[in-house]
Amino acid sequence: MTSAKQLVTAICTAFFILGSCLEASAGEQVQQWPEISGSWSGKLSIGPASLNIVFNFSKDQDGNLTCTMESPDQGSGLFPATVEIAGADSIAITVPGISASYSGRLLTDSVSGEITSAKGTFRQNGMAMPLDLKYGKPIIFRPQTPVAPFPYRTEEVTFRNGDALLSGTLTYPVGYSVEKDMKVPAVIMVTGSGQQNRDEEIFSHKPFLVIADYLARNGIASLRYDDRGTGSSTGDPSSVTMQSNFSDAMAGLALLDSLGCFSMTGILGHSEGGTLALMAGAEGKADFVISLAGAAVSGKEILLSQNRTALEQAGTPQAITGDYCTMLEKVLDCRIQMKGQRDTGNAAQAAVKARGIVDSLAGSTGSALPKGALDNLAAVLAQDSPWIDSFISCTPQEFLDGVACPVFAANGSLDTQVDAGQNLGTLRDLLPANPHSVIREYPGLNHLFQHCKSGSPSEYGELIETFSRDLLKDIAEWISSLEAGAQAEGMH
């Protein structure tokens, strides 16, 4: 939840960013292969996690084989694919829209001659990853995902921020009536890092949809929206920064305030969205703030913590882990110092320059990291990403003492992306005292607030739980308590 992200890990992990498409295209075969149709799928290993990849085959009216590809874990939709080679024992497919391809060897049953599987390689953006296919689509259970009909009303809305038109869903509580001039609390939901849809969909989980449904059944309205350049929202995703994400969220909050039917409006943000919610609180733009695994320390500290945890969980020797994190800190410092000064117009020159800097740093620190680790650090330094620059430069410690509104901050004890102790401890130290604020660590929950074993991102797609029911209950009760308190004060 953020291309495989080639810059280490971000606050909310998204392993592929696949473009969007609407319809499939036919491919021209070199020769006819044994009968194959329907969907064939396999798991693609991406760092610590895996993604289901599906190829859908059919034939057009002329008998030509057609194909589309999808990544159901991400809700990516269908991507047109072209079958370049279809022989008796081989297959080659290109997916131009995402600069990807697949080539493999077809395995058949020795008796029937029917295709049983394909063993091959998936390639994208210079990376090659093993991918074996078998017949059928993966069965993904997500029992918490709400299913229509709903006992509440929803409304499709749009709001503009500069050149971006953002599209979202406004969900009213059960029993809400404009005619009765009802006033209810409302929240705008802000996603984590990486462009995500309004449900914050990842690995077929739709946490924001689950939250919106629960709040609606408990008297609270909500607005969730597609990030710019995603879903039905327009705008250039390549130029996104934390500041532009904040500005988009504030435009959505202004929409809620302009409707005049909400008693109070707050921000519920997850991961990066949690940090943006705290920023809104510091600027006095929200009546209340809910930060779910939001970073309270700098982006640089978050990335260092994430990488150290990931290396330790992978069993990396302590010396290499220490050297890598030392080097990563220096590389991130270089990015901060070079902000706005890198030559982003020539990727090849940027890569050469970055590798020279990394080799120099390795020499000065006496690092003995393997070539692959140095290559990765050079890629971190060379990557042209306005968002990364804004993220590693963000220091919430500088504005937390300005948050005057009530704050509900939660982290899972097994969160490996935004460490609970580090971030909740910072909030306890720096947030102004407020009798209505709650800062709580939830035992056994990961970064997505699922009950888990290790907290590793590799578990996200395997768990059927989307979002802790205990936390849903606590969020709704906390907002309701603020509403009740405000009403009581208004009576006096």
C-alpha positions as CSV (number, residue, x, y, z in Angstrom):
1,M,0.0,0.0,0.0
2,T,2.3,2.1,-1.9
3,S,5.6,-1.2,-9.0
4,A,7.1,-3.1,-6.1
5,K,8.2,-0.2,-3.9
6,Q,11.9,0.0,-4.6
7,L,12.7,2.3,-1.7
8,V,13.0,0.1,1.4
9,T,9.6,0.1,3.2
10,A,7.2,3.0,3.6
11,I,4.8,3.5,6.5
12,C,1.9,1.6,4.9
13,T,3.4,-1.2,2.8
14,A,2.1,-1.5,-0.8
15,F,4.1,-4.0,-2.8
16,F,2.9,-3.3,-6.3
17,I,1.5,-0.1,-7.8
18,L,-0.4,-1.3,-10.9
19,G,-1.9,1.2,-13.3
20,S,-5.6,1.1,-14.2
21,C,-7.3,-0.3,-17.3
22,L,-10.8,-1.0,-18.3
23,E,-10.8,-3.6,-21.1
24,A,-8.7,-6.5,-22.4
25,S,-7.0,-6.8,-25.7
26,A,-6.4,-9.8,-27.9
27,G,-2.9,-11.2,-28.6
28,E,-1.6,-12.8,-31.8
29,Q,-0.3,-16.3,-31.2
30,V,2.8,-17.7,-32.9
31,Q,1.2,-21.2,-32.8
32,Q,-1.8,-22.9,-31.1
33,W,-1.1,-24.4,-27.7
34,P,-3.0,-27.1,-25.9
35,E,-6.5,-26.1,-24.8
36,I,-6.3,-23.6,-22.0
37,S,-9.0,-21.2,-20.7
38,G,-10.2,-19.6,-17.6
39,S,-8.1,-18.3,-14.8
40,W,-4.6,-19.4,-13.8
41,S,-3.0,-18.0,-10.6
42,G,0.1,-18.1,-8.4
43,K,1.8,-16.3,-5.6
44,L,4.5,-13.8,-6.3
45,S,7.0,-13.2,-3.4
46,I,7.7,-9.5,-2.9
47,G,10.2,-9.0,-0.1
48,P,8.6,-10.2,3.1
49,A,5.1,-10.6,1.6
50,S,3.4,-12.3,-1.4
51,L,0.8,-11.3,-3.9
52,N,-1.7,-13.4,-5.8
53,I,-1.3,-12.9,-9.6
54,V,-4.0,-14.1,-12.0
55,F,-4.0,-14.5,-15.7
56,N,-7.4,-14.9,-17.3
57,F,-7.5,-16.7,-20.7
58,S,-10.3,-16.9,-23.3
59,K,-10.7,-17.0,-27.1
60,D,-12.2,-14.4,-29.3
61,Q,-14.6,-15.1,-32.2
62,D,-11.7,-15.8,-34.5
63,G,-10.2,-18.4,-32.1
64,N,-7.3,-16.2,-31.0
65,L,-6.2,-16.4,-27.4
66,T,-6.9,-13.3,-25.3
67,C,-5.6,-12.6,-21.9
68,T,-5.9,-10.2,-19.0
69,M,-3.9,-10.0,-15.8
70,E,-5.0,-8.9,-12.3
71,S,-3.7,-8.6,-8.8
72,P,-6.7,-9.3,-6.6
73,D,-4.9,-8.6,-3.4
74,Q,-4.7,-5.0,-4.4
75,G,-8.1,-4.7,-6.1
76,S,-6.2,-3.7,-9.2
77,G,-8.8,-4.4,-11.9
78,L,-7.9,-6.0,-15.2
79,F,-4.8,-5.2,-17.2
80,P,-4.7,-6.0,-21.0
81,A,-2.1,-8.6,-21.8
82,T,-0.8,-10.0,-25.0
83,V,0.1,-13.6,-25.6
84,E,3.3,-13.4,-27.5
85,I,4.1,-17.1,-27.6
86,A,1.8,-20.1,-27.1
87,G,3.6,-23.3,-28.0
88,A,3.0,-26.9,-27.0
89,D,5.1,-26.5,-23.9
90,S,5.7,-22.8,-23.4
91,I,3.9,-19.5,-22.8
92,A,5.1,-15.9,-23.0
93,I,2.9,-12.9,-22.1
94,T,3.5,-9.2,-21.9
95,V,1.5,-6.7,-19.9
96,P,2.5,-3.3,-21.4
97,G,0.5,-1.1,-19.1
98,I,2.7,-2.0,-16.1
99,S,5.9,-2.9,-18.0
100,A,5.6,-6.5,-17.0
101,S,5.9,-9.9,-18.6
102,Y,5.6,-13.6,-17.8
103,S,7.3,-16.5,-19.5
104,G,7.0,-20.1,-18.4
105,R,7.1,-23.8,-19.3
106,L,3.8,-25.6,-19.4
107,L,3.6,-28.9,-17.5
108,T,1.1,-31.5,-18.7
109,D,-0.4,-34.7,-17.3
110,S,1.4,-37.7,-18.7
111,V,-1.8,-39.6,-19.4
112,S,-4.4,-37.1,-20.5
113,G,-2.0,-34.5,-21.9
114,E,-3.9,-31.7,-20.2
115,I,-2.0,-28.7,-18.9
116,T,-1.7,-29.0,-15.1
117,S,0.6,-26.0,-14.3
118,A,3.1,-23.5,-15.6
119,K,6.5,-22.9,-14.1
120,G,8.1,-19.6,-15.0
121,T,9.3,-16.1,-14.2
122,F,7.4,-12.8,-13.8
123,R,9.4,-9.6,-14.7
124,Q,8.7,-6.0,-13.9
125,N,10.9,-2.9,-13.9
126,G,14.2,-4.9,-14.1
127,M,13.2,-7.4,-11.4
128,A,12.7,-11.1,-12.1
129,M,10.7,-13.2,-9.7
130,P,9.7,-16.9,-9.8
131,L,5.9,-17.4,-10.5
132,D,4.3,-20.8,-10.9
133,L,0.7,-21.0,-12.0
134,K,-2.1,-23.4,-11.4
135,Y,-5.7,-23.5,-12.6
136,G,-8.3,-21.4,-10.7
137,K,-8.5,-18.1,-8.9
138,P,-7.4,-17.8,-5.2
139,I,-10.2,-18.1,-2.7
140,I,-9.9,-15.1,-0.4
141,F,-12.1,-14.9,2.7
142,R,-12.8,-11.5,4.1
143,P,-15.8,-12.0,6.4
144,Q,-15.8,-8.5,7.8
145,T,-16.3,-6.8,4.4
146,P,-19.9,-5.3,4.5
147,V,-22.3,-6.6,2.0
148,A,-25.3,-4.6,0.7
149,P,-28.2,-3.9,1.3
150,F,-27.1,-1.5,4.1
151,P,-29.4,0.0,6.7
152,Y,-28.0,3.5,6.1
153,R,-27.6,6.0,3.2
154,T,-24.5,6.7,1.3
155,E,-23.8,9.5,-1.2
156,E,-21.1,9.8,-3.9
157,V,-19.4,13.2,-3.5
158,T,-16.5,15.1,-5.1
159,F,-14.4,18.0,-3.9
160,R,-11.6,19.9,-5.5
161,N,-8.1,20.8,-4.4
162,G,-6.2,22.7,-6.9
163,D,-6.0,20.7,-10.2
164,A,-7.2,17.5,-8.5
165,L,-10.9,16.4,-8.3
166,L,-11.2,14.0,-5.5
167,S,-14.1,11.5,-5.4
168,G,-15.4,9.8,-2.3
169,T,-18.3,8.2,-0.4
170,L,-20.2,10.1,2.3
171,T,-21.8,7.6,4.7
172,Y,-24.6,8.7,6.9
173,P,-25.6,7.0,10.2
174,V,-28.5,4.6,10.5
175,G,-31.7,6.6,10.8
176,Y,-30.2,9.9,9.7
177,S,-32.6,12.5,8.3
178,V,-31.8,15.9,6.8
179,E,-35.4,16.9,7.2
180,K,-35.3,16.5,10.9
181,D,-32.2,18.8,11.0
182,M,-30.2,16.0,12.8
183,K,-26.7,16.9,13.9
184,V,-24.2,14.0,14.1
185,P,-20.4,13.7,14.4
186,A,-18.5,13.0,11.2
187,V,-14.9,11.9,10.4
188,I,-12.9,12.1,7.2
189,M,-10.7,9.0,6.7
190,V,-7.1,9.5,5.4
191,T,-5.1,6.6,4.0
192,G,-1.6,5.5,4.6
193,S,1.4,6.0,2.2
194,G,1.1,5.1,-1.4
195,Q,-1.9,5.9,-3.6
196,Q,-4.9,3.9,-2.3
197,N,-8.6,3.8,-3.0
198,R,-11.3,5.1,-0.6
199,D,-11.5,1.7,1.1
200,E,-7.7,1.7,1.8
201,E,-7.8,-1.6,0.0
202,I,-4.8,-3.9,0.5
203,F,-4.6,-7.7,0.1
204,S,-8.4,-7.7,-0.6
205,H,-8.9,-6.2,2.9
206,K,-11.0,-3.0,2.9
207,P,-10.4,-1.5,6.4
208,F,-12.0,1.9,5.7
209,L,-15.1,0.3,4.4
210,V,-15.3,-1.8,7.5
211,I,-14.8,1.2,9.7
212,A,-17.3,3.3,7.8
213,D,-19.9,0.6,8.2
214,Y,-19.4,0.2,11.9
215,L,-19.5,4.0,12.5
216,A,-22.7,4.3,10.5
217,R,-24.3,1.6,12.7
218,N,-23.3,3.6,15.8
219,G,-24.5,7.1,14.9
220,I,-21.4,8.5,13.2
221,A,-21.0,9.8,9.6
222,S,-17.8,9.4,7.6
223,L,-16.2,10.5,4.3
224,R,-13.6,8.3,2.6
225,Y,-12.1,9.2,-0.7
226,D,-9.8,7.9,-3.5
227,D,-6.3,9.4,-3.3
228,R,-5.3,11.6,-6.1
229,G,-4.7,9.8,-9.4
230,T,-6.4,6.7,-7.9
231,G,-9.8,5.2,-8.5
232,S,-12.2,8.0,-9.6
233,S,-9.9,10.8,-8.4
234,T,-7.8,12.9,-10.8
235,G,-4.4,14.4,-10.3
236,D,-0.8,13.4,-10.8
237,P,0.3,10.7,-8.3
238,S,4.0,11.1,-9.2
239,S,4.1,14.5,-7.7
240,V,2.4,13.6,-4.4
241,T,4.0,14.7,-1.2
242,M,2.9,14.6,2.5
243,Q,2.0,18.3,2.1
244,S,-0.2,17.6,-0.9
245,N,-1.8,14.7,0.9
246,F,-2.5,17.0,3.8
247,S,-4.0,19.6,1.6
248,D,-6.3,17.1,0.0
249,A,-7.5,15.9,3.4
250,M,-8.2,19.5,4.5
251,A,-10.2,20.0,1.3
252,G,-12.3,17.0,2.3
253,L,-12.7,18.3,5.8
254,A,-13.9,21.6,4.5
255,L,-16.5,19.8,2.4
256,L,-17.9,18.2,5.6
257,D,-17.9,21.5,7.4
258,S,-19.7,23.2,4.5
259,L,-22.6,20.8,4.6
260,G,-23.8,22.2,7.9
261,C,-25.3,18.9,9.1
262,F,-22.6,17.6,11.4
263,S,-22.2,18.6,15.1
264,M,-18.4,18.1,15.0
265,T,-15.9,17.0,12.4
266,G,-12.7,15.1,13.0
267,I,-10.0,13.2,11.1
268,L,-9.4,9.4,11.3
269,G,-6.0,8.6,9.7
270,H,-4.1,5.4,9.3
271,S,-0.3,5.3,9.2
272,E,0.8,8.3,7.2
273,G,-2.8,9.5,7.5
274,G,-2.5,9.3,11.3
275,T,0.4,11.7,11.1
276,L,-1.6,14.0,8.8
277,A,-4.4,13.9,11.3
278,L,-2.0,15.1,14.1
279,M,-0.9,17.9,11.8
280,A,-4.5,19.0,11.3
281,G,-4.9,19.0,15.1
282,A,-1.8,21.2,15.5
283,E,-3.3,23.7,13.0
284,G,-6.6,23.8,14.8
285,K,-8.5,22.4,11.8
286,A,-10.2,19.4,13.5
287,D,-12.5,19.0,16.5
288,F,-10.9,15.7,17.2
289,V,-8.1,13.4,15.9
290,I,-7.9,9.7,15.6
291,S,-4.4,8.5,14.8
292,L,-4.2,4.8,13.9
293,A,-0.5,3.7,13.8
294,G,0.4,7.3,12.9
295,A,4.1,8.2,13.1
296,A,5.0,10.6,16.0
297,V,8.7,10.5,15.2
298,S,10.5,11.6,12.0
299,G,10.1,9.7,8.7
300,K,13.8,9.0,8.8
301,E,13.4,7.3,12.2
302,I,10.5,5.3,11.0
303,L,12.4,3.9,8.0
304,L,15.4,3.0,10.2
305,S,13.2,1.2,12.6
306,Q,11.3,-0.6,9.8
307,N,14.5,-1.8,8.2
308,R,16.1,-2.9,11.4
309,T,13.0,-4.9,12.4
310,A,12.8,-6.5,8.9
311,L,16.4,-7.5,8.9
312,E,16.2,-9.0,12.3
313,Q,13.1,-10.9,11.5
314,A,14.8,-12.3,8.4
315,G,17.6,-13.6,10.5
316,T,20.3,-11.3,9.2
317,P,23.5,-11.4,11.2
318,Q,23.7,-8.6,13.8
319,A,26.8,-7.1,12.3
320,I,25.3,-6.7,8.8
321,T,22.1,-5.3,10.3
322,G,24.0,-2.7,12.2
323,D,26.2,-1.7,9.2
324,Y,23.2,-1.5,6.9
325,C,21.2,0.7,9.3
326,T,24.2,2.9,9.9
327,M,24.6,3.3,6.1
328,L,20.9,3.8,5.6
329,E,20.9,6.7,8.1
330,K,23.7,8.4,6.2
331,V,22.0,7.8,2.9
332,L,18.7,9.3,4.2
333,D,20.7,12.3,5.6
334,C,22.2,12.8,2.1
335,R,18.7,12.7,0.5
336,I,17.6,15.4,3.0
337,Q,20.6,17.6,2.2
338,M,20.3,17.1,-1.5
339,K,16.5,17.8,-1.6
340,G,15.7,19.8,-4.7
341,Q,19.3,19.6,-5.9
342,R,19.3,16.2,-7.6
343,D,19.4,15.9,-11.4
344,T,16.2,14.0,-11.8
345,G,16.2,14.4,-15.6
346,N,18.9,11.8,-16.2
347,A,18.2,8.6,-14.3
348,A,21.4,6.9,-15.5
349,Q,23.6,9.8,-14.3
350,A,21.7,9.9,-11.0
351,A,22.3,6.2,-10.4
352,V,26.0,6.5,-11.1
353,K,26.3,9.5,-8.8
354,A,24.4,7.8,-6.1
355,R,26.5,4.7,-6.3
356,G,29.7,6.8,-6.0
357,I,28.3,8.5,-2.8
358,V,27.3,5.1,-1.3
359,D,30.8,3.6,-2.1
360,S,32.4,6.7,-0.5
361,L,30.3,6.4,2.6
362,A,31.0,2.7,2.9
363,G,34.7,3.4,2.7
364,S,34.6,6.1,5.3
365,T,32.6,4.0,7.8
366,G,34.5,0.7,7.2
367,S,31.3,-1.0,6.1
368,A,31.7,-4.5,4.7
369,L,28.2,-4.8,3.3
370,P,27.6,-7.1,0.3
371,K,27.1,-5.7,-3.2
372,G,23.4,-6.3,-3.1
373,A,23.0,-4.2,0.0
374,L,25.1,-1.4,-1.5
375,D,23.0,-1.5,-4.7
376,N,19.9,-1.1,-2.7
377,L,21.2,1.9,-0.8
378,A,22.3,3.5,-4.0
379,A,18.7,3.0,-5.3
380,V,17.4,4.6,-2.2
381,L,19.5,7.6,-2.8
382,A,18.9,7.9,-6.6
383,Q,15.2,7.4,-6.6
384,D,13.2,10.4,-7.8
385,S,10.4,10.5,-5.3
386,P,9.0,13.8,-4.0
387,W,6.9,11.9,-1.4
388,I,10.0,10.2,0.0
389,D,11.8,13.5,0.4
390,S,8.8,15.0,2.2
391,F,8.4,11.9,4.4
392,I,12.0,11.6,5.7
393,S,12.0,15.3,6.4
394,C,8.8,15.3,8.4
395,T,9.4,15.7,12.1
396,P,6.1,15.5,14.1
397,Q,8.0,16.2,17.3
398,E,8.1,19.8,16.2
399,F,4.3,20.3,16.1
400,L,2.8,17.8,18.6
401,D,2.7,20.4,21.5
402,G,0.3,22.5,19.4
403,V,-2.4,19.8,19.2
404,A,-5.2,21.3,21.4
405,C,-8.1,19.0,20.4
406,P,-8.8,15.5,21.9
407,V,-6.7,12.7,20.4
408,F,-7.3,9.0,20.2
409,A,-4.0,7.3,19.3
410,A,-3.7,3.6,18.9
411,N,-0.9,1.2,17.9
412,G,-0.7,-2.6,17.8
413,S,2.0,-4.1,20.0
414,L,3.2,-6.2,17.0
415,D,3.3,-3.4,14.5
416,T,6.6,-3.8,12.7
417,Q,6.1,-0.7,10.5
418,V,5.4,2.0,13.1
419,D,6.8,0.8,16.4
420,A,4.2,1.1,19.2
421,G,6.6,1.9,22.1
422,Q,8.6,4.5,20.1
423,N,5.6,6.4,18.7
424,L,3.1,6.1,21.6
425,G,5.8,7.1,24.0
426,T,6.5,10.2,22.0
427,L,2.8,11.1,22.0
428,R,2.6,10.7,25.7
429,D,5.6,12.9,26.2
430,L,4.7,15.7,23.8
431,L,1.0,16.0,23.4
432,P,-0.6,18.6,25.7
433,A,-2.6,17.1,28.6
434,N,-6.2,16.6,27.7
435,P,-8.8,14.7,29.8
436,H,-10.5,13.4,26.7
437,S,-7.4,12.1,25.0
438,V,-6.6,8.3,24.8
439,I,-3.2,6.8,24.0
440,R,-3.4,3.0,23.9
441,E,-1.4,0.0,22.8
442,Y,-3.5,-2.9,21.6
443,P,-1.8,-6.3,22.4
444,G,-1.4,-8.8,19.5
445,L,-2.3,-6.4,16.7
446,N,-0.2,-5.6,13.6
447,H,0.1,-2.4,11.5
448,L,-3.3,-3.0,10.0
449,F,-4.8,-3.8,13.4
450,Q,-5.3,-7.5,12.7
451,H,-4.7,-10.1,15.4
452,C,-1.5,-11.8,14.2
453,K,1.5,-13.9,15.2
454,S,4.6,-11.9,14.3
455,G,3.4,-8.6,12.9
456,S,5.3,-9.1,9.6
457,P,3.7,-7.7,6.4
458,S,3.9,-11.3,5.1
459,E,0.9,-12.1,7.3
460,Y,-1.4,-9.3,6.1
461,G,-2.9,-11.2,3.2
462,E,-3.1,-14.5,5.0
463,L,-5.3,-13.3,7.9
464,I,-9.0,-13.2,7.3
465,E,-9.6,-10.5,9.9
466,T,-9.6,-7.0,8.4
467,F,-9.8,-4.9,11.5
468,S,-10.0,-5.5,15.3
469,R,-13.6,-5.4,16.5
470,D,-12.4,-4.2,19.9
471,L,-10.8,-1.2,18.4
472,L,-13.8,-0.5,16.2
473,K,-15.9,-0.4,19.4
474,D,-13.4,1.8,21.2
475,I,-13.3,4.3,18.4
476,A,-17.1,4.6,18.1
477,E,-17.6,4.9,21.9
478,W,-14.8,7.6,22.1
479,I,-16.4,9.7,19.4
480,S,-19.8,9.3,21.0
481,S,-18.4,10.3,24.4
482,L,-17.1,13.5,22.8
483,E,-20.4,14.2,21.3
484,A,-22.3,13.6,24.6
485,G,-19.8,15.8,26.4
486,A,-20.3,18.6,23.9
487,Q,-24.1,18.4,24.2
488,A,-23.9,18.5,28.0
489,E,-21.7,21.6,27.9
490,G,-24.2,23.2,25.5
491,M,-27.0,22.7,28.0
492,H,-25.2,24.7,30.7
